[in-house]
Amino acid sequence: MRDTLVKRFKFEPANIELLTDAPGSSSPLPTGANIKLALARMVERAEAGDVLYFHYSGHGTRIPSKKPGHPFRHEEAIVPCDFNLITDLDFRQLVNRLPQGASLTILSDSCHSGGLIDKEKEQIGPSSLISKTPPPKNYTYTPKAIPFDSILQHLSSLTKINTTDIGTHLLESFGAEASLRFRLPLPDLESFSWQLRPDDGVLLSGCQADETSADMSPNEVGGKAYGAFSNAVEMVLKENPDRISNKEVVMLARKLLQSQGFEQHPCLYCSDDNADATFLCQS
């Protein structure tokens, strides 16, 4: 994806920051604090006309909502390598801080990624289509989900606190570096994401909020592992060298994944104008 950003979209290599937990890499680890720091730095430096992009390929999860009147509702989050969750509210705060005329596109190739920018308008949403095509034979399918109970158990083993409230564990473990969703008092939490205006946040999610996204591991020596949605977007971009809209990227990636036998449905969340806007403002 970094090569695509440089060669096709003319991003300056010096403006691209890579965080990875790949063995032997000298890049910073994708901890919750490191990811949020890099994103905050990017937004703080942004000026009118800038195109910002965050590509995440990793684990995702759903956490129970604390909002009153929503007993069965969940909130979406990504799971960095240290389990310091970054939630939909953190991404909403980033979008709210964008300077006028700048845009932030988030591509999240993770489980339960639909709705990862809190209160962003749904343009391409849930689908009831079930694929009958067999998945690729030379690859092993692995969902990127980490169940909420597993995260809670891991954090409980670290804090030694007997509670099922994940916010308590995250605050104990990460303090001020924990997600805004766990640091804000409930009254502030209820009003925070409603202070909205038409914005330039764009979310391309690898799946619906209630679905998992696939990682593919090769069964043969020398094969390349990949996130199914990330790979689909790369293929769509290669097959469409001219300008292509955000809506077209998601619909074509969805169609491609279905033809490959994946039971996940990428979604698009953004304003009406940005649905038809060119992906990453390609000139």
Phi, psi and chi 1 to 4 in degrees:
 res  aa     phi    psi   chi1   chi2   chi3   chi4
   1 MET       -  -35.9 -169.6   63.5 -154.3      -
   2 ARG   -61.2  -42.4  179.6  170.9   54.0 -178.3
   3 ASP   -62.4  -39.7  -69.6  -17.6      -      -
   4 THR   -64.3  -41.7  -60.6      -      -      -
   5 LEU   -60.7  -40.8  -68.3  174.6      -      -
   6 VAL   -75.5  -50.2  172.4      -      -      -
   7 LYS   -76.7  -41.3  -65.8  174.4 -177.9  176.8
   8 ARG   -92.2  -44.3  173.6  165.1  177.0  163.7
   9 PHE   -99.5    1.7  -62.8  101.8      -      -
  10 LYS    62.7   31.4  -50.2  -54.3  179.1 -174.2
  11 PHE   -70.0  144.4  -80.3   60.6      -      -
  12 GLU   -75.9  127.7  -69.5  -69.6  -22.6      -
  13 PRO   -52.9  -34.9  -26.4   34.7      -      -
  14 ALA   -67.7  -17.7      -      -      -      -
  15 ASN   -94.3    4.8  -70.1  -20.8      -      -
  16 ILE  -107.8  124.2  -60.5  175.1      -      -
  17 GLU  -111.8  127.6 -173.8  168.2    0.2      -
  18 LEU  -109.6  128.2  175.2   66.5      -      -
  19 LEU  -119.4  127.0  -75.2   73.8      -      -
  20 THR  -151.5  150.8  177.3      -      -      -
  21 ASP  -104.1   21.1   56.6   -0.4      -      -
  22 ALA   -62.2  136.7      -      -      -      -
  23 PRO   -57.9  134.6  -23.7   33.5      -      -
  24 GLY    82.3   -1.9      -      -      -      -
  25 SER   -78.8  144.5  172.7      -      -      -
  26 SER   -92.8    0.0   59.2      -      -      -
  27 SER   -72.4  154.9  -61.1      -      -      -
  28 PRO   -60.4  149.4  -20.5   31.9      -      -
  29 LEU   -71.5  145.1  -76.3  171.2      -      -
  30 PRO   -81.8   63.4   29.1  -33.8      -      -
  31 THR   -76.7  166.3   62.6      -      -      -
  32 GLY   -58.0  -44.9      -      -      -      -
  33 ALA   -65.8  -42.1      -      -      -      -
  34 ASN   -65.9  -40.9  -75.1  -13.0      -      -
  35 ILE   -64.6  -47.9  -67.1  173.7      -      -
  36 LYS   -65.7  -35.7  -73.4 -167.1  -71.8 -173.2
  37 LEU   -65.1  -43.7  179.7   61.7      -      -
  38 ALA   -64.5  -40.9      -      -      -      -
  39 LEU   -67.7  -42.5  -69.5  172.1      -      -
  40 ALA   -63.2  -39.9      -      -      -      -
  41 ARG   -63.2  -41.3 -143.3  164.8   27.2 -138.7
  42 MET   -64.0  -44.1 -174.7  166.7   65.4      -
  43 VAL   -69.1  -40.5  170.3      -      -      -
  44 GLU   -63.2  -33.3  -73.8  165.8    4.2      -
  45 ARG   -85.4  -10.1  -65.4  173.1 -179.8  172.7
  46 ALA   -67.9  146.9      -      -      -      -
  47 GLU  -129.7  167.7  -61.0  175.4   -4.4      -
  48 ALA   -53.4  132.6      -      -      -      -
  49 GLY    93.9  -10.6      -      -      -      -
  50 ASP   -75.8  145.7  -75.8   -9.7      -      -
  51 VAL  -111.7  114.7  177.9      -      -      -
  52 LEU  -104.9  144.1  -78.5   55.8      -      -
  53 TYR  -142.5  132.8 -179.2   68.0      -      -
  54 PHE  -125.4  117.6  172.9   50.3      -      -
  55 HIS  -110.5  120.6 -172.2  108.8      -      -
  56 TYR  -122.1  125.0  174.4   76.3      -      -
  57 SER  -125.9  105.8 -175.9      -      -      -
  58 GLY  -179.5 -160.2      -      -      -      -
  59 HIS   -79.2  150.2  -71.7  -64.6      -      -
  60 GLY  -136.5  165.1      -      -      -      -
  61 THR  -154.8  174.9 -165.9      -      -      -
  62 ARG  -123.7  139.0  -58.8  176.3   84.9 -171.0
  63 ILE  -121.0  146.1   54.2  179.1      -      -
  64 PRO   -60.8  140.0  -20.8   32.3      -      -
  65 SER   -81.4  144.7  174.4      -      -      -
  66 LYS   -97.3   -0.1  -78.1 -168.4  167.5 -174.8
  67 LYS   -66.9  131.2  -65.3  176.5 -177.9  175.5
  68 PRO   -64.2  143.0   21.0  -30.7      -      -
  69 GLY    83.9    4.5      -      -      -      -
  70 HIS  -127.4   63.8  -65.3   82.6      -      -
  71 PRO   -65.7  -23.5   24.2  -34.4      -      -
  72 PHE  -110.9    7.9  -55.7  108.8      -      -
  73 ARG   -83.0  150.6 -173.8 -175.0  172.1   96.7
  74 HIS  -125.9  158.5  -70.1   80.5      -      -
  75 GLU  -113.7  148.2  -46.7  -68.2   -4.8      -
  76 GLU   -93.4  150.8  -64.7   76.2   34.5      -
  77 ALA  -155.0  153.5      -      -      -      -
  78 ILE   -98.6  156.8   61.8  172.4      -      -
  79 VAL  -116.8   94.5 -173.5      -      -      -
  80 PRO   -62.5  174.5  -23.6   35.8      -      -
  81 CYS   -67.4  -18.0   64.0      -      -      -
  82 ASP  -102.6    9.2   61.2  -12.4      -      -
  83 PHE    69.7   13.6  -74.6   78.1      -      -
  84 ASN   -82.9   89.7 -175.7    8.2      -      -
  85 LEU   -55.7  139.9  -56.6 -175.7      -      -
  86 ILE  -112.5  119.2  -56.9  176.5      -      -
  87 THR  -102.9  172.7   70.5      -      -      -
  88 ASP   -57.5  -29.1   52.4  -10.6      -      -
  89 LEU   -71.8  -33.5 -158.3   64.5      -      -
  90 ASP   -64.9  -39.9  -62.7  -52.0      -      -
  91 PHE   -71.3  -33.5  -68.7  111.2      -      -
  92 ARG   -62.1  -42.7  163.8   49.0   57.6 -165.4
  93 GLN   -62.2  -39.9 -176.6 -164.9   40.5      -
  94 LEU   -61.4  -46.0  -78.5  169.8      -      -
  95 VAL   -63.2  -40.3  170.7      -      -      -
  96 ASN   -63.1  -25.8  -74.3   -2.1      -      -
  97 ARG   -89.9   -1.9  -69.8  167.7   52.6 -163.0
  98 LEU   -62.4  136.5  -75.7  173.7      -      -
  99 PRO   -70.0  153.4   23.5  -32.0      -      -
 100 GLN   -55.0  129.6 -169.8   82.0   21.6      -
 101 GLY    92.2   -4.9      -      -      -      -
 102 ALA  -102.1  153.9      -      -      -      -
 103 SER  -126.9  151.6   65.3      -      -      -
 104 LEU  -128.2  114.2  170.5   59.8      -      -
 105 THR  -102.6  127.4  -61.8      -      -      -
 106 ILE  -114.7  123.3  -62.8  172.2      -      -
 107 LEU  -111.4  111.4 -169.0  154.0      -      -
 108 SER  -112.1  104.0 -169.1      -      -      -
 109 ASP   -91.2   74.2 -173.1   -0.3      -      -
 110 SER  -148.7  161.0   55.9      -      -      -
 111 CYS   -68.0  147.3  -67.6      -      -      -
 112 HIS    57.7   32.6  -49.9  -60.5      -      -
 113 SER   -83.5  -11.6   47.3      -      -      -
 114 GLY   -60.7  127.2      -      -      -      -
 115 GLY    84.8   19.6      -      -      -      -
 116 LEU   -71.9  -14.9 -161.7   55.4      -      -
 117 ILE  -101.9  109.5  -58.3  177.0      -      -
 118 ASP   -55.7  130.2 -168.1   41.5      -      -
 119 LYS    68.2   12.4  -58.8  -63.4 -174.5  -64.4
 120 GLU   -74.1  143.8 -164.0   63.6   62.3      -
 121 LYS   -69.6  132.7 -176.4  175.0 -178.4  179.9
 122 GLU   -79.8  125.0 -179.6 -175.7  -76.1      -
 123 GLN  -105.7  -44.6  -61.9  -72.5  -14.2      -
 124 ILE  -125.2  113.5  -60.1  173.6      -      -
 125 GLY  -116.9 -150.9      -      -      -      -
 126 PRO   -57.5  149.1  -26.8   35.6      -      -
 127 SER  -132.1  143.5  171.0      -      -      -
 128 SER   -98.1    4.9   58.9      -      -      -
 129 LEU   -66.3  136.2  -64.8  174.8      -      -
 130 ILE  -116.5  123.3  -60.0  -62.3      -      -
 131 SER   -77.9  139.0  170.8      -      -      -
 132 LYS  -109.8    1.8  -60.7  -61.6 -178.1 -177.4
 133 THR   -76.7  132.8  -51.9      -      -      -
 134 PRO   -66.8  144.2   23.1  -32.7      -      -
 135 PRO   -68.9  165.4   24.0  -32.1      -      -
 136 PRO   -54.5  136.0  -24.0   33.1      -      -
 137 LYS   -75.6  -29.1  -66.2 -179.0  178.9  179.2
 138 ASN   -88.7    7.6  -63.7  -32.0      -      -
 139 TYR  -129.9  151.8  -78.6   79.0      -      -
 140 THR  -102.0  126.4  -59.7      -      -      -
 141 TYR   -84.0  131.8  161.3   90.8      -      -
 142 THR  -135.0  120.5  -52.6      -      -      -
 143 PRO   -69.2  147.5   23.1  -30.5      -      -
 144 LYS   -86.7    7.7  -66.7  174.0 -178.2 -107.9
 145 ALA   -78.5  141.9      -      -      -      -
 146 ILE  -116.4  113.9  -60.6 -176.7      -      -
 147 PRO   -55.9  145.3  -22.9   33.0      -      -
 148 PHE   -54.5  -42.9  172.3   77.2      -      -
 149 ASP   -61.1  -35.1  -70.8  -15.8      -      -
 150 SER   -68.7  -39.3  -62.1      -      -      -
 151 ILE   -65.1  -44.3  -64.5  173.5      -      -
 152 LEU   -61.5  -42.2 -174.5   62.2      -      -
 153 GLN   -64.1  -42.0 -176.5  177.2    9.4      -
 154 HIS   -63.4  -47.4  171.0   74.3      -      -
 155 LEU   -66.5  -36.6  -67.2  171.6      -      -
 156 SER   -62.3  -36.0  -61.7      -      -      -
 157 SER   -67.9  -23.9   69.8      -      -      -
 158 LEU   -85.7  -41.7  -61.8  177.4      -      -
 159 THR   -87.3  -23.5   64.1      -      -      -
 160 LYS    62.7   23.6  -49.3  -59.8 -177.9 -175.0
 161 ILE   -99.7  132.7  -61.1  174.6      -      -
 162 ASN   -89.9   82.6 -175.6   21.9      -      -
 163 THR  -153.6  150.8  178.1      -      -      -
 164 THR   -94.5    4.2   57.8      -      -      -
 165 ASP   -82.3  107.6  177.1   37.0      -      -
 166 ILE   -66.2  -28.9 -165.6  166.1      -      -
 167 GLY   -60.6  -38.9      -      -      -      -
 168 THR   -60.4  -44.5  -61.4      -      -      -
 169 HIS   -66.9  -41.4  -64.0  -66.4      -      -
 170 LEU   -67.7  -40.0  -70.8  167.4      -      -
 171 LEU   -66.6  -38.2  -71.0  169.7      -      -
 172 GLU   -66.1  -38.6  175.8   69.0   18.2      -
 173 SER   -82.3  -36.8  -60.8      -      -      -
 174 PHE  -122.8   -8.1  -57.0  106.4      -      -
 175 GLY    55.1 -126.6      -      -      -      -
 176 ALA   -68.3  -11.7      -      -      -      -
 177 GLU   -89.6   -0.8  -65.9  179.2  -13.3      -
 178 ALA   -73.0  164.2      -      -      -      -
 179 SER   -59.6  146.9  168.9      -      -      -
 180 LEU   -55.4  -32.0 -167.5   64.6      -      -
 181 ARG   -61.0  -26.9 -175.1  166.6  -71.6  -74.3
 182 PHE  -101.1  -10.4  -52.1  112.6      -      -
 183 ARG   -98.2  -25.3  -70.1 -172.3  -74.8  114.4
 184 LEU   -80.5  139.6  -80.2  179.8      -      -
 185 PRO   -60.9  151.6  -19.1   30.1      -      -
 186 LEU   -55.2  -43.8 -169.4   56.6      -      -
 187 PRO   -59.4  -40.6  -23.8   34.6      -      -
 188 ASP   -68.4  -35.3  -66.0  -18.6      -      -
 189 LEU   -63.5  -39.5 -163.6   63.6      -      -
 190 GLU   -67.6  -32.0  -68.6  173.2    7.3      -
 191 SER   -95.8  -18.6   62.8      -      -      -
 192 PHE   -57.0  -57.2  176.5   84.0      -      -
 193 SER   -78.7   -2.3   58.7      -      -      -
 194 TRP   -90.5   -5.7  -71.0  106.5      -      -
 195 GLN   -82.5   65.4  -59.1  166.5    6.5      -
 196 LEU  -107.8  158.0  -58.4 -178.0      -      -
 197 ARG  -143.8  165.2   53.1  176.4  173.1   76.2
 198 PRO   -55.9  128.7  -26.1   34.9      -      -
 199 ASP  -128.2  176.4   60.7   60.0      -      -
 200 ASP  -113.6   36.3  -76.5  -50.7      -      -
 201 GLY   -88.8  135.8      -      -      -      -
 202 VAL  -130.9  125.6  179.3      -      -      -
 203 LEU  -117.4  121.7  169.1   66.1      -      -
 204 LEU  -106.7  108.6  -66.8   81.0      -      -
 205 SER   -98.9  145.2   67.8      -      -      -
 206 GLY   -70.4  -17.1      -      -      -      -
 207 CYS  -162.6  177.3   61.8      -      -      -
 208 GLN   -74.8  167.1  -61.2  166.8 -174.1      -
 209 ALA   -61.8  -27.5      -      -      -      -
 210 ASP  -101.6   15.4   60.6  -12.4      -      -
 211 GLU  -118.9  168.9  -70.0 -179.1  -29.3      -
 212 THR  -107.1  152.8   59.4      -      -      -
 213 SER  -103.5  147.5  -70.5      -      -      -
 214 ALA   -97.2  140.8      -      -      -      -
 215 ASP  -104.0  141.1 -105.4  -16.3      -      -
 216 MET  -116.4  124.2  -58.1  -55.4  -66.2      -
 217 SER  -111.3  129.6  -60.8      -      -      -
 218 PRO   -68.8  143.1   26.1  -33.5      -      -
 219 ASN   -90.7   -3.6  -65.3  -31.8      -      -
 220 GLU  -115.2  152.3   55.4 -165.5   36.0      -
 221 VAL   -65.9  133.7  177.0      -      -      -
 222 GLY    88.4   -5.8      -      -      -      -
 223 GLY   -72.6  159.3      -      -      -      -
 224 LYS  -106.3  127.5 -171.4  175.5 -177.8 -179.7
 225 ALA   -78.9  150.7      -      -      -      -
 226 TYR  -158.2  157.4   59.8   83.9      -      -
 227 GLY   -80.1  132.7      -      -      -      -
 228 ALA   -59.7  -42.3      -      -      -      -
 229 PHE   -71.2  -43.2 -179.3   52.0      -      -
 230 SER   -57.1  -44.7  -63.8      -      -      -
 231 ASN   -65.2  -39.7 -176.7   67.5      -      -
 232 ALA   -63.3  -42.3      -      -      -      -
 233 VAL   -64.0  -42.2  169.5      -      -      -
 234 GLU   -59.2  -43.1  -75.6  -74.2  -28.6      -
 235 MET   -65.8  -40.9  -67.8  177.7   66.8      -
 236 VAL   -62.1  -43.1  165.9      -      -      -
 237 LEU   -65.4  -38.9  -67.1  175.4      -      -
 238 LYS   -67.1  -35.6  -72.8  178.0 -178.9  177.3
 239 GLU   -79.6  -12.7  -67.8  169.0    2.3      -
 240 ASN  -130.1   78.6  -62.5  -89.3      -      -
 241 PRO   -69.3  -20.9   24.5  -33.2      -      -
 242 ASP   -85.1 -178.2  -63.0  -35.1      -      -
 243 ARG   -59.2  141.0  -70.0 -171.0  -64.3  176.2
 244 ILE  -141.4  138.6 -178.4  171.2      -      -
 245 SER   -79.4  162.7   70.8      -      -      -
 246 ASN   -57.2  -42.1  -69.3  -49.2      -      -
 247 LYS   -63.3  -41.4 -176.0 -177.0  -66.7 -176.5
 248 GLU   -67.6  -38.8  -70.8  171.0  -37.2      -
 249 VAL   -57.9  -47.2  170.2      -      -      -
 250 VAL   -68.1  -45.1  171.6      -      -      -
 251 MET   -65.2  -41.2  -70.1  -55.9  -63.5      -
 252 LEU   -70.1  -37.3  -70.3  172.8      -      -
 253 ALA   -65.8  -39.0      -      -      -      -
 254 ARG   -62.1  -45.0 -170.8 -176.8  -95.6 -142.4
 255 LYS   -64.4  -41.0 -177.1  177.8  179.7 -178.8
 256 LEU   -65.7  -44.4  179.5   58.5      -      -
 257 LEU   -62.2  -38.5  -73.6  169.5      -      -
 258 GLN   -63.6  -41.8 -177.5 -178.7    0.1      -
 259 SER   -66.4  -24.9   72.1      -      -      -
 260 GLN   -87.7   -4.6  -67.1  174.8  -26.9      -
 261 GLY    93.4   13.7      -      -      -      -
 262 PHE   -88.7  135.9  -65.9  103.9      -      -
 263 GLU   -99.0   57.3  -64.3 -176.1    5.6      -
 264 GLN  -137.1  147.7   65.1 -173.2   79.1      -
 265 HIS  -125.6  100.2  -58.3   88.6      -      -
 266 PRO   -56.1  148.3  -26.2   35.8      -      -
 267 CYS  -129.5  164.2  -60.5      -      -      -
 268 LEU  -129.6  131.1  175.1   65.8      -      -
 269 TYR  -128.6  119.7  -62.1   80.7      -      -
 270 CYS  -177.2 -179.7   61.1      -      -      -
 271 SER   -71.8  165.6   67.1      -      -      -
 272 ASP   -59.3  -42.5  -66.1  -19.6      -      -
 273 ASP   -63.3  -41.2  -72.4  -17.1      -      -
 274 ASN   -74.7  -18.9  -79.3  -31.2      -      -
 275 ALA   -61.4  -39.5      -      -      -      -
 276 ASP   -95.7   -2.2  -65.0  -46.0      -      -
 277 ALA   -71.9  156.3      -      -      -      -
 278 THR   -69.7  134.5  -55.9      -      -      -
 279 PHE   -57.5  123.3  178.8   65.3      -      -
 280 LEU    53.2   29.1  -66.1 -176.1      -      -
 281 CYS    53.1   37.6  -61.0      -      -      -
 282 GLN   -58.4  130.7 -179.3 -179.0   -1.0      -
 283 SER   -90.4      -   59.8      -      -      -
